[in-house]
Amino acid sequence: MDVRLSKMTTFEAKNALEEVKVGIIPIGSTEQHGRNMTLETDLRLAEEVAKLISEKMRPDLIVLPSIPVGISYHHMNFPGSMTISPATLQLVIVDYIKSMQRHGLNSFILLNGHGGNQPTLSSVVNVIRYEFKVKISSLLYLNLISNETRNQVTSERYGHACEMETSIGLFLDPTTVRESELEAGELKEYPIQFTEHERGNRRVEMPYFWEELSSNGAFGDATKASREFGYQMIEEVLNNLEIFIKDFINYKV
Ligand SMILES: [Zn+2]
């Protein structure tokens, strides 16, 4: 049986939901990844992680329909990028959860594939947790990769259409990668000091358009990507995610 709700009949869903403990909602974006990767990259990678962890932990998890467009204002000057507002994202998530509560599901994980969604998802899970009395958490799956593994990335500025993301794409869904066109980011200096977002550290929040930071839309150096590195990272994500979800299931709200 497929672990995705949308692939089931209503009768199959009824049976599955009797055993399922947590609904996973993959959240992506539809945004530029330079020449290196396709617009649906963040969505597809979040969907694949959701599917793999649900297969690994069968029958505890069910993959609910994805949210394909995220908060990507900063990419909007690149053709094809789309964005929704934080308010829209919150409304959609709340409606997904109300729908599934009708079928007896009260426990959810928002599995996010796009860093730009993080501040909104943080607010949303707080509202839902306290207003709806459901068990909910959210994570950017990339945050479950250890520092030790991250240190294999030598680029100072990475995290978008870089060797890390391209490697994960090669492993999880090679259709997201344009292997013959891979190129390093054409990086620009940050316009204002202390607003740098490098190796996970940022001291002052300052929204920039992406082309102010990289003229070709990419960070890091995607030419260093490999399927093996992608496999290594996703193995780590799945192992850590399983540990988290086991505790999450046992935690009583
Ligand atoms: Zn991405």
Residues whose N, C-alpha, C, O or C-beta is under 5 A from the ligand:
A	BS01	ZN	T41 D42 G113
